[in-house]
Amino acid sequence: MHGKSAPPTVIQVPLGTLFRDQNDQLVKELKRKGERFVAARGGAGGRGNAFFKSNDLRAPMVRENGGLGETKTYAVELRVMAHVGLVGFPNAGKSSLLRAISRARPKVASYPFTTLQPYVGYVEYEDYVQIAVADIPGLVPDAHKNRGLGVDFLRHIERCVCLLYVIDLSKPEPWLQLEHLRYELDMYRPGLADRPCAIVGNKIDLPEAVANLPAFEAEVKMPVFPVSAMKGMNITALLMHIRKLYDEHPEETPPPDEDDEE
C-alpha cells in the first residue's frame, strides 16, 4: 500500500502455515488462531514540503523521500495438508482408493508415477463430517535420499495427521512393502512412521492377493483392511476406521520437530 498512513497489507492464511527463508530455514509457524507474522516491514515515511515551511519560506520546493521497505522471499507451506495420507509404492492403487472413498477424481493409469502432486479428496459422513484424505505420490526405495523426488513426496506425508499404508497384496511377500515404506519414513524424519495408522491391503479381487492375505496378516501387527479399490469391495469397513482415526486423533497441527524450532 502507498500514501499517507497506508494500512498494512494483511494476508489471511490457514492455521499451521509455515514460512521458510531462501535457505529452507523455518522462520515462523502460525500455531494459534489470530497469531500474526510480520513478513516484511514498510519503509519509514518521508516528509512533504509542508514540513519545511517557515515564516521566511512560505512555499518550499523541497521534500524528503520515504525509506524503502523490506523485500523478502518466503516458501509458504501448510503443516497439515490432510487428516489422512495414503502412503504406498507406485501402482499400489492409492489414486483408485481415493476415487472409491471420495468424489475426488485423480488420474488413474497402469503405469507408475501417474500422481506427481498430492491430490486431496473429502470423505463425507451422514453427520456432515468431512475428512480430508490425501493421495501422496508413490515412494521408491531410497526416497529419503531424494531419489525419485522422494524428499518432496515425504514432506507431503509429514503434513498428514494419520497414515494409511496402501499395500499391493498381489505381489510376493507384500509385508516387505510395509517394512520398506516405514523405513523410508523413519529415515526421513524419525518417528514419522509412528503416527496413527492402519494398513489397506489392496487388489483383494485378484487370486494372488487372496492367497497372500493370511501370511500378510500374520506378519504385520497393525489393523489390515483388505479391499479392492477398483471394484469397491470392503470399502465400508475402511470408511468406518477412517472415521475412528479422525475421532481419536482430532485434526490439529502436529508438534514441530526439534530441528524446526526457531
N, C-alpha and C positions, 0 to 999 in steps of 0.2 A: 504494500500500500504506500501511497505517496501523499504529500501535503502536510499541512499543519496538524499536529496531534493525530496523525493517522492511527487507527486501531491496529493491533497486531493481527496478522493472518493466522487464524486458528484452523487446523485440520483435524477433524474427528477421526479417531482410529479405534479398532476393537480392543477390548481388554486382552492383555497378554502380548501386545505388539513389542517387537524387539527392534532396536536401532543399532546398527553396526557401522563402524567407520570404514574407510577405504582399505584398512589393514585387517579387516574382518574381526576387529576387537569390539566386544559388547560395550556400548556407550550408555544405553538406558533400556530398561524394561518397564513398561507400564503395567503394574500389578494390581492397582486399586482403582476403583471407579472414581472418576473425576480427577485423577492424577494428571499432571501436566509436565511436559518436557520442552524446554526452550531449545529448539533445534539450531537456531541462528539468531543473533541479536542484530537489530537495526542500528544504523549509524546515528551518532548524536546530531541533533537538529542544528541547522545553521542560523544565522541572524540576518534578517532583512534590512533594507535601508532605513526603516523607521528606528531601528536600534541606534543608528549613528546620527540621528537628528539632534541638533543643538540650537541654542539661540543664534549662534553665528552661522550655522549651516542648516537652513530650513528644508532644503531638498537635496539630501546627499545622494550621490550617484555611485554608491558603493554598497556592496552586500557581501555576506560570508556564506560560502557553500557549506552544506551539511556534510558530516562524515560518511564514509562508505560503510554499509552494513556488512556483516559476515557472509561469506559464501562457503557452504559446506555440503558435502555429499554423503548420504547415508544409504545403506542397504536396509530396507524395512521388511520384516518378516513376522509372521504370526507364530507364537509359541505353540498354540493349539490350533490345528487345522481341522481336525475332526475328532469325534469321540472314539471312533473305532477305525483302525487302519488294517487293510488287507495286505498281508506280507507273504511273499512267495517267490519262487523262481519263475522265469518266463514260461508262458504257456501252461501255468498251473490252473488257470481258469478264474483268475481274480476279476477280470472285467465281466465275464459271463455271470459270475456270482453277484456282482453289483447290479447288473441288469435284472437278475432274478429277484432281488430283495428290495429294489427301489425303482423309481421311474427314470433313473439316470440311464443314458444310452452311450456308454463308452464304446470305442471301436473294438470289434472282436474279429480276429483272423487266426489262421492256422500257423502263422509264423511268429517268432519271438519279437519282443520289443514293439508291439503294436501300441503300447501305452508308454509315452515318453514324458508325460506330465501327470501329476495326481489328478484324479477325477473324483469329485465328491458327489455322492447321492444321499438322499434322505429317506430313512425308513420311517414310515408313518404307522401309528398305532391307533386303536379305537378311541383312546382317551386324548387324542390330538397331540400326543408327544411325538416329536420328530427327532430322530437321532442321525447325526451326520456320520457317514461311513465313507472312507477314502480308499480308492483303488490306487495303490502305490506301484509305480513301475517296477518290473521284475528285477530282482537282485541276481548277481552272478558271483561265483567264487572269487574271493579277494576283493569284494566290493568295498571293504573298509580301506583298501589301498587305492581307492578311486578307480578301480577297473570297471569299465562299462558305465561311467558316470555314477559310480557307486556311492560316493560321498553325498552327492546331491540327492540321490534317492533315499539314503539313510537319514538325511536331515529331515525329509518329509515324515519318516516314521517317528522321529523324535517328537514331532508335533501332534502325535495322537495319544489319547489317554489310555486306551486299551488296544490290544492287538489280536487279530485273528490270523493264525498261520494257515495259509491255503496250501494243502499238500496234494500232489497228483498221486492218488493211490494206485494208478495203473502201472507205475514204474516199479522196477525191482527194488526191494529194500527201501520203501518210502520213508521209513523213520530217519534215514540218513539225511533226507531233505531238511527235516526239522532240526537235526543237530547242526547242519551247516548254516541254516538261517540264524539260529540262536548264537552261533559262534560269530557270524558277521556282525550281528547287533552288539554283542558284548565287546568285540574288538574295536568297534567304532566308538561306543560310549558304554563303559562298564555299568551294568545294572539295567541297561535298556531292555534286555531280554526278560527281565524280571517283572515287567509291568503286567497288570491283569490281562489274562489271555485265554484263549481256547484254540482248538485245532479243528479246521474244516478239512475233512478227507473228501476231496472232490473226485468226480468221474466214477461214482459208485455204480453207474449204469453199465460199466464195462466189466466183463468177466474177470479180467486180471485184477481189477480193484476189489471185487468181492472176495477173491481168493487171498489177497494181501491184507484185508482188513483185520482178521483175528490176530495175526502176528504183529501188525502195527499197533493195535490197542494194547497188546501185551508189552510192547517196548516202551511206550510213552506213558507219562504219569500225569497227563492233563486230560480234561474233557475232550472227547472226539465226537464230531458230528459228521457222519458220512452222508454226503449229498451228491446230487447231480445238478450242477448249476445250469447245464444246457437243457435238461429235461424237467427241471423244477422239482426234483424228488427230495423229500425230507426237509424242505425249507422251513416249515412251521416251527420245528423244534429249534432250529438255529435262530430264528427271529425271537423266540422266547428267551433264548440265552443272551442274545444281544441286549434285550431289554433288561435282563438281570444284571449284566455288566454295567449298564447305564445307571440303574438304581443303586447298585452297591458302590459305584465309583463316580460320584457326581462330576459333571463337566466343569473342571476348573483347571487353571494353568498349572502344569506340573512344576515342582520347585526347581529353581535354577541350579545347574551343576556348579561344582566348586570353581571350575575354571571360567565360569561365566560371571562371577561376582565382579562388581565394579571395584 
